[in-house]
Amino acid sequence: MQIQIFYAFIVANPLVISLQAAQTRIETSDDRTNQASFIALLEALSFTIDRISCEIAYKSLGGGDAHATTLSIFNLLTSYSWEAKLVLTLSAFAVNYGEFWLLAQISSSNQLAKSMAILKQVPTILEHSGQLKPRFDALNNLIRAMVAITRCIIEFKELPSMYISQDVPALATAMTHIPTAVYWTIRSVVACATQITTLTSMGHEYWISATNEAWELSTMAHKINSILDLLKKQLTLCYQYIDDKRNAETFQMLLNLFESIHIDNMKILRALISPKDDVQPLLEGSTKRRVNIDVLRRKNVLLLISGLSISHDELSILDQIYNESRDHGTRMESQYEVVWIPVVDRSVVWTDAMQDRFVTLQATMPWYSVYTPTLIEKAVIRFIKEVWHFRNKPILVVLDPQGKVVSPNAIHMMWIWGSTAFPFTSLREEALWREESWKLELLVDGIDPTILNWIKEGKFIYLYGGTDMEWIRKFTTTARAVASAARIPLEMVYVGQSKKESKSGNAQLPLLWRNSATAGKILPWSGSSGPDWKA
């Protein structure tokens, strides 16, 4: 346990870290004044730790009152902050406790250590370690609690002041409890030191029979852990508050970034995909290797934004259009890249099933994708939802080579005109619609040559659909009867999913309707024969 104490407070204590950093700077500096100040500070700390160690050892041997001993340690540390009081006291305890265990470890190989161990009854203690185990367990449990609460208090000290102040209720509440936590932790140090002193001076027989001391250690551990639970709850609230402040700051940064003019798209893409400077945040579709975001520099980038529920049909259309554009790499309309940005709910626990779904989707995509959804920060998800109005259906946000949004959602444009719609701007979409004629040929879009033949033959064509099978049966029967009686050349096309396909989830159907004005309504059709009535 002495190693854990040293680790906790040499590594985690901000004071010690700053001392280590100062030492590094002094080694590369000729400033003798700074070096002298640093050495003096080390000597001052060593002296203070030694004084506390002696105070604890002396009071433990004399059987003094634990409360009085605790107050005397506070008097030695009046000029130090609360967390420094803890670090210095526990460091002093680690010196005494560490000596005991060090003798136990090296006494067999070092004669001097062996002699010292005999004086402290270490061999006898080790011989009866089985009987003493419950007492050592109680001691170690208390030490663990002291280490944990000290780490927690240090975390409060390290909270970034730029995002949180002591006016925040969670931090204010914690600060009122920290003095009490420090008092009981230092008092626990005194109790632990007294127990060890009793063991090494009065022998194991007394330690085994003295049940009150064991009860005291357990009571102290319970009290420390109770305070720790309260502080942890407040610390969680503080981290949540800081996280909200940082997300709000990042969200505002994104708003400002998209309102600014840039020479290329790197600042925009890094803010969206790689805010933490991940060196290779993308997975390349064809090779499945991680790549740097620089591969998208000064290119037209289509951000495919979706959840994990994106359908096979939606992906298959984009896949076909994307691959066709790659087959004509020299054409202007092929000069764009697609990047999949998966949007997942951070409040939901990421399960193995979700990971499998993500990997499966990623494996089917020939374009770039974000390597892992965790790279997309909360503020970016908020921006995507609030500014680009992403809900659940996939959207395709188009960025020009300078990172400017030229279309907030080009997915319907892509479905209807494919790469012909390049560079996928809103102006280009308006121009394409002006060139179109609103005829059935636009709706059918070459899905079934039979329908085109019906058009040439001048037949009347009914498009029908729905989920009410009884209504559809009556409608088709009546329509055919009327058409037959009136000698009207009538054909009918069912638009939608048949009952069997709906149950089985069969996605191997062509897509009939891709209308950009319908916010992504996609209607697969089952052919002119209509639904499977017997399903």
C-alpha positions as CSV (number, residue, x, y, z in Angstrom):
1,M,0.0,0.0,0.0
2,Q,2.9,2.4,0.6
3,I,3.7,2.3,-3.1
4,Q,0.1,3.2,-3.9
5,I,0.3,6.2,-1.6
6,F,3.5,7.5,-3.2
7,Y,2.0,6.9,-6.7
8,A,-1.2,8.7,-5.8
9,F,0.4,11.8,-4.4
10,I,3.6,12.1,-6.3
11,V,1.8,11.6,-9.7
12,A,-1.6,13.1,-9.1
13,N,-0.6,16.0,-6.8
14,P,-0.5,19.3,-8.9
15,L,2.1,20.7,-6.5
16,V,4.6,17.8,-7.1
17,I,3.9,17.9,-10.9
18,S,4.7,21.6,-11.0
19,L,7.9,20.9,-9.0
20,Q,8.9,18.3,-11.6
21,A,8.2,20.7,-14.4
22,A,10.2,23.4,-12.6
23,Q,13.2,21.0,-12.2
24,T,13.1,20.3,-16.0
25,R,13.2,24.1,-16.7
26,I,16.0,24.7,-14.2
27,E,18.1,22.0,-15.8
28,T,18.0,23.9,-19.1
29,S,18.4,27.4,-17.5
30,D,21.4,29.3,-16.1
31,D,19.2,31.2,-13.7
32,R,20.9,30.4,-10.4
33,T,18.2,32.3,-8.4
34,N,15.5,30.0,-9.7
35,Q,17.5,27.0,-9.0
36,A,18.2,28.1,-5.5
37,S,14.5,28.8,-5.0
38,F,13.6,25.3,-6.3
39,I,16.0,23.6,-4.0
40,A,14.8,25.6,-1.0
41,L,11.2,24.6,-1.8
42,L,12.2,20.9,-1.9
43,E,14.0,21.2,1.4
44,A,11.0,23.0,2.9
45,L,8.7,20.2,1.8
46,S,11.0,17.5,3.0
47,F,11.3,19.2,6.4
48,T,7.6,19.6,6.7
49,I,7.0,15.9,5.8
50,D,9.6,14.9,8.3
51,R,8.0,17.0,11.0
52,I,4.6,15.5,10.4
53,S,6.1,12.0,10.4
54,C,7.8,12.6,13.7
55,E,4.6,14.1,15.2
56,I,2.6,11.1,14.1
57,A,5.2,8.6,15.4
58,Y,5.7,10.4,18.7
59,K,1.9,10.7,19.4
60,S,1.3,7.1,18.4
61,L,4.0,5.8,20.8
62,G,2.6,8.0,23.6
63,G,-0.9,6.9,23.1
64,G,-2.2,10.5,22.7
65,D,-5.7,11.5,21.9
66,A,-6.3,11.1,18.1
67,H,-8.3,14.4,17.9
68,A,-5.5,16.3,19.6
69,T,-2.9,14.7,17.3
70,T,-4.9,15.6,14.2
71,L,-5.2,19.2,15.4
72,S,-1.4,19.4,16.0
73,I,-0.9,18.3,12.4
74,F,-3.3,21.0,11.2
75,N,-1.2,23.5,13.1
76,L,1.9,22.4,11.3
77,L,0.1,22.9,7.9
78,T,-1.8,26.1,8.4
79,S,-0.2,27.8,5.4
80,Y,-1.1,24.9,3.0
81,S,-4.2,24.4,0.9
82,W,-6.6,21.5,1.9
83,E,-5.4,19.2,-0.8
84,A,-1.7,20.0,0.1
85,K,-2.5,19.2,3.8
86,L,-3.6,15.7,2.7
87,V,-0.7,15.1,0.3
88,L,1.9,16.1,2.9
89,T,0.3,14.1,5.7
90,L,-0.2,11.0,3.6
91,S,3.4,11.3,2.3
92,A,4.6,11.4,5.9
93,F,2.5,8.3,6.7
94,A,3.9,6.6,3.7
95,V,7.4,7.1,5.0
96,N,6.6,5.3,8.3
97,Y,4.4,2.6,6.7
98,G,6.8,2.2,3.9
99,E,9.7,1.5,6.3
100,F,7.7,-1.3,7.9
101,W,7.0,-3.1,4.6
102,L,10.4,-2.4,3.2
103,L,12.0,-4.2,6.1
104,A,9.6,-7.1,5.5
105,Q,10.7,-7.4,1.8
106,I,14.5,-7.1,2.1
107,S,15.2,-8.5,5.5
108,S,16.1,-11.9,4.0
109,S,18.8,-10.4,1.8
110,N,20.2,-7.5,3.8
111,Q,21.8,-8.0,7.2
112,L,21.1,-4.5,8.4
113,A,17.5,-4.7,7.3
114,K,17.3,-8.1,9.1
115,S,18.5,-6.6,12.3
116,M,16.1,-3.7,12.1
117,A,13.3,-6.1,11.2
118,I,13.9,-8.1,14.4
119,L,13.8,-4.9,16.5
120,K,10.4,-4.1,15.0
121,Q,9.2,-7.7,15.4
122,V,8.7,-8.1,11.6
123,P,9.6,-11.8,11.4
124,T,7.1,-12.6,14.2
125,I,4.4,-10.6,12.5
126,L,5.0,-12.4,9.2
127,E,4.9,-15.7,11.0
128,H,1.5,-15.0,12.3
129,S,0.3,-13.3,9.1
130,G,-2.7,-15.7,8.8
131,Q,-4.1,-14.6,12.2
132,L,-3.3,-11.0,11.5
133,K,-4.9,-10.9,8.1
134,P,-8.3,-9.5,9.1
135,R,-6.6,-6.7,10.9
136,F,-4.3,-5.9,7.9
137,D,-7.4,-6.1,5.7
138,A,-9.1,-3.4,7.8
139,L,-5.9,-1.3,7.7
140,N,-5.6,-1.6,4.0
141,N,-9.3,-0.9,3.4
142,L,-8.9,2.4,5.3
143,I,-5.7,3.3,3.4
144,R,-7.5,2.7,0.1
145,A,-10.3,4.9,1.2
146,M,-7.8,7.7,2.2
147,V,-6.1,7.4,-1.2
148,A,-9.4,7.6,-3.0
149,I,-10.7,10.6,-1.2
150,T,-7.5,12.4,-1.6
151,R,-7.5,11.8,-5.4
152,C,-11.1,13.1,-5.5
153,I,-10.2,16.3,-3.6
154,I,-7.2,16.8,-5.9
155,E,-9.6,16.5,-8.9
156,F,-11.7,19.4,-7.5
157,K,-8.5,21.5,-7.4
158,E,-7.7,20.6,-11.0
159,L,-11.1,21.6,-12.4
160,P,-10.6,24.3,-15.1
161,S,-11.4,27.7,-13.6
162,M,-12.3,29.0,-17.1
163,Y,-15.3,26.8,-17.2
164,I,-16.4,26.6,-13.6
165,S,-16.3,28.8,-10.5
166,Q,-17.2,28.3,-6.9
167,D,-20.5,30.0,-7.5
168,V,-21.7,26.8,-9.3
169,P,-23.8,24.9,-6.7
170,A,-22.1,21.5,-7.2
171,L,-18.6,23.0,-6.6
172,A,-19.9,25.2,-3.7
173,T,-21.4,22.1,-2.0
174,A,-18.2,20.1,-2.4
175,M,-16.1,23.0,-1.0
176,T,-18.1,23.0,2.2
177,H,-17.5,19.3,2.7
178,I,-13.8,19.2,1.8
179,P,-12.5,20.6,5.2
180,T,-14.5,17.8,7.0
181,A,-13.1,15.3,4.5
182,V,-9.5,16.5,5.2
183,Y,-10.0,16.3,8.9
184,W,-11.3,12.8,9.0
185,T,-8.7,11.6,6.5
186,I,-5.8,13.0,8.6
187,R,-7.4,11.5,11.7
188,S,-7.6,8.2,9.8
189,V,-3.8,8.5,9.2
190,V,-3.3,8.9,12.9
191,A,-5.4,5.8,13.6
192,C,-3.5,3.8,11.0
193,A,-0.1,4.9,12.4
194,T,-1.2,4.1,15.9
195,Q,-2.2,0.6,14.8
196,I,1.2,-0.1,13.1
197,T,3.1,1.3,16.1
198,T,1.1,-0.9,18.4
199,L,1.9,-3.9,16.3
200,T,5.6,-3.3,16.1
201,S,6.0,-2.3,19.8
202,M,3.6,-4.4,21.7
203,G,3.6,-7.5,19.6
204,H,1.1,-9.5,17.6
205,E,-0.6,-11.1,20.6
206,Y,-1.9,-7.7,21.8
207,W,-2.9,-6.7,18.2
208,I,-5.0,-9.8,17.7
209,S,-6.8,-9.4,21.1
210,A,-7.4,-5.7,20.8
211,T,-10.7,-5.8,18.9
212,N,-11.6,-2.2,19.6
213,E,-8.8,-0.9,17.3
214,A,-10.0,-3.1,14.4
215,W,-13.5,-1.7,14.9
216,E,-12.1,1.8,14.9
217,L,-10.4,1.2,11.5
218,S,-13.6,-0.1,10.0
219,T,-15.7,2.8,11.3
220,M,-13.2,5.3,9.9
221,A,-13.2,3.6,6.5
222,H,-17.0,3.7,6.5
223,K,-17.0,7.4,7.4
224,I,-14.4,8.2,4.7
225,N,-16.3,6.3,2.1
226,S,-19.5,8.0,3.0
227,I,-17.9,11.5,2.5
228,L,-16.2,10.2,-0.7
229,D,-19.6,9.1,-2.2
230,L,-21.0,12.6,-1.6
231,L,-17.9,14.3,-3.1
232,K,-18.0,12.0,-6.1
233,K,-21.6,12.9,-6.8
234,Q,-20.7,16.6,-6.7
235,L,-17.6,16.0,-8.9
236,T,-19.8,14.2,-11.5
237,L,-22.1,17.3,-11.5
238,C,-19.1,19.5,-11.9
239,Y,-17.8,17.5,-14.9
240,Q,-21.2,17.6,-16.5
241,Y,-21.4,21.4,-16.0
242,I,-17.9,21.8,-17.6
243,D,-18.9,19.5,-20.4
244,D,-22.0,21.6,-21.2
245,K,-19.9,24.8,-21.1
246,R,-17.3,23.3,-23.5
247,N,-20.0,22.0,-25.8
248,A,-21.7,25.4,-25.9
249,E,-18.3,27.0,-26.7
250,T,-17.6,24.4,-29.5
251,F,-21.1,24.9,-30.9
252,Q,-20.6,28.7,-31.1
253,M,-17.1,28.1,-32.7
254,L,-18.8,26.0,-35.4
255,L,-21.3,28.7,-36.1
256,N,-18.6,31.2,-36.4
257,L,-16.5,28.9,-38.5
258,F,-19.2,28.3,-41.1
259,E,-19.9,32.1,-41.3
260,S,-16.2,32.8,-42.2
261,I,-14.4,32.5,-45.5
262,H,-11.6,30.0,-45.8
263,I,-8.9,29.2,-48.3
264,D,-9.6,25.5,-48.2
265,N,-11.9,23.0,-46.3
266,M,-9.5,21.8,-43.7
267,K,-10.6,23.9,-40.7
268,I,-14.2,23.0,-41.4
269,L,-13.5,19.3,-41.7
270,R,-11.2,19.1,-38.7
271,A,-13.8,20.9,-36.6
272,L,-16.5,18.4,-37.7
273,I,-14.6,15.1,-37.8
274,S,-11.2,15.5,-36.0
275,P,-11.4,18.2,-33.3
276,K,-8.9,16.4,-31.1
277,D,-6.3,16.2,-33.9
278,D,-6.7,12.5,-34.5
279,V,-4.0,11.8,-37.1
280,Q,-6.1,9.3,-39.1
281,P,-9.8,9.9,-38.4
282,L,-11.1,8.4,-41.7
283,L,-11.4,4.9,-43.0
284,E,-10.8,4.7,-46.8
285,G,-13.6,2.7,-48.4
286,S,-11.8,0.5,-51.0
287,T,-8.7,-0.4,-49.0
288,K,-10.2,-0.2,-45.5
289,R,-7.1,1.6,-44.2
290,R,-7.1,4.6,-41.9
291,V,-6.1,7.8,-43.6
292,N,-5.4,11.5,-42.8
293,I,-8.1,14.1,-43.3
294,D,-5.8,15.8,-45.7
295,V,-7.0,13.5,-48.5
296,L,-10.1,15.7,-48.7
297,R,-8.2,19.0,-49.0
298,R,-9.7,21.4,-51.6
299,K,-12.2,18.8,-52.8
300,N,-16.0,18.9,-53.1
301,V,-17.0,16.8,-50.1
302,L,-20.5,15.2,-49.6
303,L,-21.2,14.5,-45.9
304,L,-23.5,11.5,-45.7
305,I,-25.0,12.0,-42.3
306,S,-27.2,9.2,-40.8
307,G,-27.8,7.0,-37.8
308,L,-27.1,3.2,-37.8
309,S,-30.6,2.6,-39.1
310,I,-29.8,3.7,-42.7
311,S,-31.4,1.2,-45.0
312,H,-29.9,-1.1,-47.6
313,D,-32.0,0.6,-50.3
314,E,-30.7,4.0,-49.5
315,L,-27.1,2.8,-49.5
316,S,-27.5,0.8,-52.6
317,I,-28.6,3.8,-54.7
318,L,-25.7,5.9,-53.4
319,D,-23.3,3.0,-53.9
320,Q,-24.4,2.6,-57.6
321,I,-24.1,6.4,-58.3
322,Y,-20.8,6.7,-56.5
323,N,-19.2,3.7,-58.4
324,E,-20.5,5.0,-61.7
325,S,-18.8,8.3,-61.0
326,R,-15.5,6.5,-60.2
327,D,-15.7,4.7,-63.6
328,H,-15.4,8.1,-65.3
329,G,-12.7,9.5,-63.2
330,T,-11.6,12.1,-65.7
331,R,-15.0,13.8,-65.9
332,M,-15.7,16.9,-63.9
333,E,-18.8,15.3,-62.2
334,S,-16.5,12.6,-60.6
335,Q,-14.4,15.1,-58.7
336,Y,-16.1,14.7,-55.3
337,E,-15.7,12.6,-52.3
338,V,-18.3,11.1,-49.9
339,V,-17.7,10.9,-46.1
340,W,-20.1,9.0,-43.9
341,I,-20.6,10.7,-40.5
342,P,-22.5,8.3,-38.2
343,V,-24.7,10.1,-35.6
344,V,-25.4,8.1,-32.5
345,D,-27.1,9.0,-29.2
346,R,-24.3,9.5,-26.7
347,S,-26.8,8.9,-23.8
348,V,-27.4,5.3,-24.9
349,V,-24.8,2.7,-23.9
350,W,-22.8,1.5,-26.9
351,T,-23.5,-2.2,-27.2
352,D,-21.8,-5.0,-29.1
353,A,-24.8,-5.1,-31.4
354,M,-24.4,-1.5,-32.2
355,Q,-20.7,-1.9,-32.9
356,D,-21.5,-4.9,-35.2
357,R,-24.1,-2.8,-37.0
358,F,-21.6,0.0,-37.4
359,V,-18.8,-2.2,-38.7
360,T,-21.2,-4.0,-41.1
361,L,-22.4,-0.6,-42.6
362,Q,-18.9,0.7,-42.8
363,A,-17.7,-2.5,-44.6
364,T,-20.3,-2.0,-47.4
365,M,-19.4,1.6,-48.1
366,P,-16.9,2.3,-51.0
367,W,-16.4,5.9,-49.8
368,Y,-14.7,7.4,-46.8
369,S,-16.2,7.0,-43.3
370,V,-15.4,8.3,-39.9
371,Y,-13.3,5.6,-38.2
372,T,-15.4,5.5,-35.1
373,P,-18.5,7.4,-34.0
374,T,-16.8,8.6,-30.8
375,L,-14.8,11.0,-32.9
376,I,-17.9,13.0,-33.5
377,E,-18.3,15.4,-30.5
378,K,-21.6,16.3,-28.8
379,A,-21.4,19.8,-30.0
380,V,-21.0,18.6,-33.6
381,I,-24.1,16.4,-33.3
382,R,-26.0,19.4,-31.9
383,F,-24.8,21.5,-34.8
384,I,-25.9,18.8,-37.3
385,K,-29.3,18.5,-35.7
386,E,-30.0,22.2,-35.1
387,V,-28.4,23.9,-38.1
388,W,-28.6,21.1,-40.7
389,H,-31.9,19.8,-39.4
390,F,-30.9,16.2,-39.2
391,R,-33.5,14.0,-37.6
392,N,-33.5,10.3,-38.4
393,K,-33.5,10.1,-42.2
394,P,-30.1,10.4,-44.0
395,I,-29.0,13.7,-45.4
396,L,-26.2,14.7,-47.8
397,V,-24.6,18.0,-46.9
398,V,-22.4,19.3,-49.7
399,L,-19.2,21.4,-49.0
400,D,-17.3,23.1,-51.7
401,P,-13.5,23.0,-51.8
402,Q,-13.4,26.0,-49.4
403,G,-15.7,24.3,-46.9
404,K,-18.8,26.4,-47.6
405,V,-22.2,24.6,-47.5
406,V,-23.6,24.8,-51.0
407,S,-26.5,22.4,-50.3
408,P,-27.9,21.5,-46.9
409,N,-29.3,18.2,-48.3
410,A,-28.5,16.9,-51.8
411,I,-29.6,13.3,-51.2
412,H,-32.7,13.6,-53.4
413,M,-30.8,15.4,-56.1
414,M,-28.3,12.5,-56.0
415,W,-31.0,9.9,-56.2
416,I,-32.8,11.6,-59.2
417,W,-29.9,12.8,-61.3
418,G,-26.8,11.0,-59.9
419,S,-23.5,12.5,-60.7
420,T,-25.1,14.6,-63.4
421,A,-26.1,17.0,-60.6
422,F,-22.5,17.8,-59.8
423,P,-21.5,20.1,-58.1
424,F,-24.7,19.4,-56.1
425,T,-25.4,23.0,-55.2
426,S,-28.9,24.3,-54.6
427,L,-28.6,26.4,-57.7
428,R,-27.8,23.3,-59.8
429,E,-30.8,21.5,-58.4
430,E,-33.1,24.4,-59.4
431,A,-31.6,24.4,-62.9
432,L,-32.2,20.7,-63.2
433,W,-35.8,20.9,-62.1
434,R,-36.4,23.7,-64.7
435,E,-35.2,21.3,-67.4
436,E,-37.5,18.4,-66.4
437,S,-40.9,17.7,-67.8
438,W,-43.5,16.5,-65.3
439,K,-44.5,13.3,-67.0
440,L,-44.8,9.7,-65.9
441,E,-41.4,9.0,-67.5
442,L,-39.8,11.1,-64.8
443,L,-41.6,9.1,-62.1
444,V,-40.8,5.7,-63.6
445,D,-37.2,6.7,-64.5
446,G,-36.6,3.6,-66.5
447,I,-37.4,1.1,-63.7
448,D,-39.7,-1.1,-65.9
449,P,-39.7,-1.0,-69.7
450,T,-43.2,-2.4,-69.7
451,I,-44.6,0.8,-68.2
452,L,-42.8,2.8,-70.9
453,N,-44.4,0.6,-73.5
454,W,-47.9,1.2,-72.0
455,I,-47.2,5.0,-72.3
456,K,-46.3,4.6,-76.0
457,E,-49.5,2.5,-76.5
458,G,-51.6,5.3,-75.0
459,K,-52.9,3.3,-72.1
460,F,-54.4,4.7,-68.9
461,I,-52.1,3.9,-66.0
462,Y,-53.2,3.8,-62.4
463,L,-50.6,4.0,-59.6
464,Y,-52.1,2.7,-56.4
465,G,-50.8,1.6,-53.0
466,G,-51.5,1.4,-49.3
467,T,-51.5,-1.1,-46.5
468,D,-55.2,-1.8,-46.3
469,M,-55.3,-5.0,-48.3
470,E,-59.1,-5.2,-48.3
471,W,-59.5,-1.7,-49.7
472,I,-56.9,-2.4,-52.4
473,R,-58.7,-5.6,-53.4
474,K,-62.0,-3.8,-53.8
475,F,-60.4,-0.9,-55.6
476,T,-58.5,-3.0,-58.2
477,T,-61.5,-5.3,-58.8
478,T,-63.9,-2.4,-59.3
479,A,-61.4,-0.4,-61.5
480,R,-60.8,-3.4,-63.8
481,A,-64.5,-4.0,-64.1
482,V,-65.3,-0.4,-65.0
483,A,-62.4,-0.3,-67.4
484,S,-63.5,-3.5,-69.1
485,A,-67.1,-2.3,-69.4
486,A,-66.1,1.0,-70.8
487,R,-63.5,-0.6,-73.1
488,I,-60.8,1.6,-71.6
489,P,-57.2,0.3,-72.0
490,L,-56.2,0.4,-68.3
491,E,-53.1,-0.9,-66.5
492,M,-52.4,-0.6,-62.8
493,V,-49.1,-0.5,-60.9
494,Y,-48.8,-1.2,-57.2
495,V,-46.4,1.2,-55.5
496,G,-45.2,0.1,-52.0
497,Q,-44.3,-3.1,-50.2
498,S,-46.4,-6.2,-50.3
499,K,-47.4,-7.8,-47.1
500,K,-45.0,-10.7,-47.5
501,E,-42.1,-8.3,-48.3
502,S,-43.0,-6.1,-45.3
503,K,-42.8,-9.2,-43.0
504,S,-39.6,-10.6,-44.4
505,G,-37.8,-7.3,-44.7
506,N,-36.9,-8.1,-48.3
507,A,-35.0,-5.1,-49.7
508,Q,-34.3,-6.5,-53.1
509,L,-36.8,-4.3,-54.9
510,P,-36.3,-1.4,-57.3
511,L,-37.1,2.1,-56.2
512,L,-39.9,3.9,-58.1
513,W,-40.3,7.3,-56.5
514,R,-37.4,9.7,-55.7
515,N,-39.1,13.0,-55.3
516,S,-37.0,15.7,-53.6
517,A,-40.1,17.6,-52.6
518,T,-41.2,14.7,-50.4
519,A,-38.4,14.9,-47.8
520,G,-37.0,11.5,-48.7
521,K,-40.1,9.4,-49.3
522,I,-38.9,6.2,-51.0
523,L,-41.5,3.8,-52.4
524,P,-40.3,0.4,-53.6
525,W,-42.7,-1.3,-55.9
526,S,-43.5,-4.9,-56.5
527,G,-44.5,-4.8,-60.2
528,S,-47.8,-4.5,-62.0
529,S,-49.2,-7.7,-60.5
530,G,-49.8,-5.9,-57.2
531,P,-49.4,-7.3,-53.7
532,D,-49.3,-10.9,-52.6
533,W,-53.0,-11.2,-51.5
534,K,-52.5,-14.7,-50.0
535,A,-49.6,-13.7,-47.8
